[in-house]
Amino acid sequence: MTDPTPHAHLATRSREEDQHVLAAGNETGWWDDNGRPATWPDDSLDPEAGWTNGNTDTPKNRPF
């Protein structure tokens, strides 16, 4: 079962802390291309990185 408590955003949590969250069976708020919980990417806060929140429906960035 996953923890329903919202977790801190990447800006306040390190990659190592994300790994501990995942190891405990909880979610970080980020998922890999296959829909599995994952650590936040290092460039997730970079507006030029091209990450999307899934609210767009373009062929390039379809939500899963």
Buried (B, 14 or more C-beta within 10 A) or exposed (E): EEEEEEBEEBEEBEEEBBEEBBEEEBBBBBEEEEEEBBBBBEEEEEEEEEBEEEEEEEEEEEEE
